[in-house]
Amino acid sequence: MPKKEKIQSMFDSIAGDYDMLNHLMSLDADKGWRRKAMKKVLEGEKKAWDMQVLDLACGTGDFSIAIAEEMLSRSLKAGEKVRGRVKGVDLSEGMLKVMETKVSEKNLQDIISISQGDGEDLKFPDNSFDRVTIAFGIRNFQDREKGLREMCRVLVPGGKLVILELSLPDNALIRWAFNLYFLHILPLIGGKVSGDKAAYKYLPASVVGFPKKKEFISTMEACGFRSVVHKAFTFGICRMYIGEKPL
């Protein structure tokens, strides 16, 4: 089975337990990381409630929902109507079903739309979105450079890509403790809870195999982005990359 189909099948199988296990995998710090990234997504000259946002590898929708809620909150404070939208796209039908339930429970259907799709072959015209976001999903792409070029294509000139991804800490002692938890303890817990041991061996391994910051910044630049910046969170356990499409 090709890698892409394996990834899709794996996430379908763990969708029901993913939220709990995702918080476990990040030591419950992922919520704070998303809040910091969300501020970068919605900053700029264009008002937050007018932005068109594409959230790729949206999974069960935590980042899409956080962005939509902030758009709504800012619009209410300003006395404006939300004209922007958040488009969530993911390969996994199982993850999207969980997302649909969460979006409905929060009554955000008018702001968030959901569709199954491939981040390496986006079905959107050029220059469609003010922002593209991807939280903890870029490492699962089969062809990362193709995906990045597609993200650049669908952004408007001057639009920004905001990426969050798990990473190995820079500090050797912290990295040792992180590897002990991430590579040995987490797979046991995740496998037991989800019933899919292979998934929780793959997920930590995919973090270890992800490019270092300088290499990934160079890759983003080679795929068309400029003014690429990087910020590390929580000793480098998570990293945020922001790149701009040239005018």
Secondary structure, DSSP 8 states (H G I E B T S, - for coil): --HHHHHHHHHHHHHHHHHHHHHHHTTT-HHHHHHHHHHHHH-SSS-GGG-EEEEET-TTSHHHHHHHHHHHHHHHHHT-----EEEEEES-HHHHHHHHHHHHHTT-TTTEEEEE--TTS--S-TT-EEEEEEES-GGG-SSHHHHHHHHHHHEEEEEEEEEEEE---SSHHHHHHHHHIIIIIHHHHHHHHHS-TTHHHHHHHHHHTS--HHHHHHHHHHTT-EEEEEEEEGGGTEEEEEEE---
